[in-house]
């Protein structure tokens, strides 16, 4: 009787109470059955991880809403261990359909890459050298305006790297600027790296106008090492870029089969700070790691 009064308070006619109760019971049963299937019968049931993440997407949603979810993913990676098409629901959220980054059709994506690849080739980069030199001149002019005293400017950049880094970040808040800012902050706050980097640059021959050519810059081994370390430690996109396991593919992880249609991803932050891949100093800015005999393996 009390339950009936409760339904009437909610505005539900008495004759519909049984139907509402039946729907509620059915919904609860389906929810429980789905959780039971995913935990004990799903093709991915043998992969370790949080049980709440197996049951629904709510766990991933809650973690993704946090300030920096990559730290949680890194903890899970340490706890549980270590060519797919893009996951459309994720990439559609950028609202830039059919661009190279957001295109989810593998054939269209391949065609767009074919058209754009020449622009990012070594020859294409050399064609843009005059443009890069002009932009570099503008940057140097701005630094000169900020620091009229050249001798003092070196000191300022060494002991106040955050200010210099923030200035460059404000000048162009995009992926390249973000990586450049992070790299400069690490270089300027590490006297040993800064001095060795400075000495290495001094050995590079200059052109008639006093500038460095790309061909000469490429020959400087330590400069290349610094650039690679900047890209590693200053990843512009630290999060996950999900892919879908394609049909007809046998994809094994830890000798366990991941069925086609499964959405998989890996945090760039986790990869770039992995002790297994980079050694115990994975979180440190160390260009020397790219100069040793094992540097070739790091390229992978």
N, C-alpha and C positions, 0 to 999 in steps of 0.2 A: 504494500500500500504506500509506503514511504517513497519507493522508487517511482511509482506512478505519479505521486504528487510532484516529485522532482521534475519529471518530464513535462508536466503541465505548467510548472513554473517557467520552463524553457520555451514554452509556447508550442510544444509538440502535442498534437491531438492524441488522445488515448488510443485510438484505433491504429495509430502508426507506431506505437511504442515498440511492439514486437519486431517490426521491420527495422527500426533504428538499432535495436539491440542486436539483431541478426547481422546487420551491416558492420557494426562495431566489432562483433566477434569474428566475422569473416576477415575484416581488415587486420585484426590482431593476429589471426591465424596465418594469413599470407605474409605478414611482416616477419613473424617467427619462422615460418617455413623458408623464407628467403635467407634469413640469417643462418639458419641451420644448413641450408644448401651451400652457401658461400664458405662457411667455416669447415665443412666436412666432406663436401662432394664436388666443389668447383674445381676445374682444371688447375687453378693456381693455389689450391689449398695447402700444398706442401711448402710454399714460400713463407718464411717467417716474417713477422711484423705485428703491429698492434692489432688486437682482435677487433677493435672498433673500426679500424680502417678496412678490415675485410668485410664488415657487415654492410656499410654504406659509404657514400661520398661525403657525409657530414664531417667526418674526422679531417679529411683533406681540406675541406672548405674552412673549418675553424682554424687549422694551422696556417692556411694561406692568408687568412685575414690578419694574422699577427704581424708585428713590425718586421721581423726578419725570420721567416719560417725555415730558411736554409740551415739555420743552426740546429733545428729539430731534426731535419732530414740528415744532417751530418751525424748527429748522435745515433740515429737509427742505423745509419750506414756502418758506424763503428760497432754497434751492438749485433747486427745481423749479417754483416759482410757485404761484400760487393755485388741496311738502307731501308728506313721505314718511311711511309708516307706520314704527313702531318695530321695531327688530331684537329679536325675541322672546328669543333666547338670552342677550342682555345684560340685558334688563329682568327676566326671570324670576329672575335671580340675586339680586334684592333680596327675593325671597320675600314680596312684598306684592301678590298677584294681584288684578287688577281695580280697583286704586286708580288715581287720575288719572295719577300719574307712571308706573306700571308697565303700564297697560292697553295692549295691542298691537293690539286690534281697533279699526280706525278708527271704526266706527259707535258702539261702546260708549264709546270715548274722547270722541267728540263729544257724546254724551248726558250723560256725567259733567261735561264742561266746561259744558254748558248749565245744569245744575243748580247748579254752583258759581260761575259767572260773576257772579251778582248780589252775592255776598259780597265779590268783589274789585273791584266797580265803585266809581266815585267816591262814589256815594250810600251804598253799603255801608260804605265806609271811614269816612264821616262819622258813620254810626250808631254806630261803635265808638269815636268820639272820647272819650267819658267813660271807657271802659276804658283807652285809651292814656294819658289824663291821669293816671289813678290809678297806672298802672305807672310813669309818668315821675316822679310824686311819690315813689314808693318808691325809685327810682334816685337822685333828688336827696338823699333822706334818707340813703342809704347813703354817698354821696359826702361829705355833711356830717360823717358819723361818722368817715370815714377822714381827712378834712382839716378839723379844727375851726376852724383859722384860714383864713378865706375868702381873705385876701390871699395867704397862703402857698400855698393850694391851686392858685391860678392859676399860680404859679411852678412848683410841683411838676408840674402837668400839662404845662407847657411844656417843662421840662427832664428830666422822667422820664416821657415818654409811654408807654414800653413797659410800665411798671408799671400805669398806669391802663388801658391797652388790655387787658392780661392779666386784670385784675380783672373787666372787663366780659365778656371771653371766658369766664371760669370761671363767671360768673353764668348763662350760657345758651349752651352749646356747640352751636349749630345754625347754619343758613345765615345768618339775619338777624344773629345775634350775631357771626359771623365777619366779615361785611361791615362791620358797625358798628365792630368792633375795628380792622380794617385802616384804615378811614377815619379814625377818631379818632387812630390812631398817626401817620398822615400829616399831619393837621391840626395836631396838637400839636407835631410835630417841624419844622414849617415856620412860622417866625414871621410871615412876610409873609402867608401864607394865613390863619393864625390871627387876626391883628389885623384883616384885612379882613373875615373872617367874623364876628368879634366886633362890629365896627362895623355890619355889615349887620343883625345880629340886634337891636342896640340900636334900630334904626329901626322895628322891628315893634311895632305897638300891642298892649298887653296888655289882658286882660279885667279885670272887677271883682275877680276873685280873684288877679290877678297872673299868670295863665297865658296862653299863646298859643293862639289858636284855629287850626284847620287852614286855614280860609279866609284868615286873615291871613298864615300861614306860606307859603301858596302864592303870595302876591304878592311875596315876597322873591326877586328874580331870582338873587342870588348864593347864597342858601341852596339854591335848586333846582340851581344849577350844582355846588355842593359835593356834594349828594346824588348827582347823576348821575356825578360823577367817583369818588365812593366805590364806587358800584356797578360802574363800569368797572374800576377798579384793584383792588378787593377782591372779585373774582368768587368766589362761594361754591363753585361747581362748575367747576374749571378744565379738567377732562378732556373726553373726547369722549362725545357722546350719539348713538349710531348710529341711522340710519334706513335703510329699504329702499325703493329706487326702485320705485314701483307699476307694475302692468301698464297698458298703454295710455298710458304717459307718454313723451314725447320729452325726455330730460334730456341737455343738452349742457354739457360743461365744456371750455373752451378749444377749442370747435368740434369736440370729440370726443364721440361718442355713448356714454353710460353705459347699458347695457341694463337692462331691468326685472329686479328680483330682486337687483340689486347692493347690497351694504351700503355706505353712505357715511356719513361723519361729519366733523366739524370741531372742533378743540380750541378751547374758549372762551378759553383762555390765549393761543393764537396770534392769535385775532381781536382780543382786547382789548389786545394789545401790538404790533399790526401798524403798522409805520412808514408803510406805504402808506395806511392808513385814518386814523391819528391824527397823523401827522407825526413829525418827528425826536425829539420829546420824548414818544414813546408810553409809555415806561416811567416817566415822571415824573408826580407828582400835580399836576395843573394845572387847577383849576376854570375858569380863564379861557377854556379851549378851548370851553366851552359858552356863552360870552357874545359871541363874535365873530359877524361876518356869515355865516360858513360853518357856524354851529352847527346850523342846520336839517338839513344833510346828515348830521351825525353821528347824528341820531336813527334813521337807517336801519340 
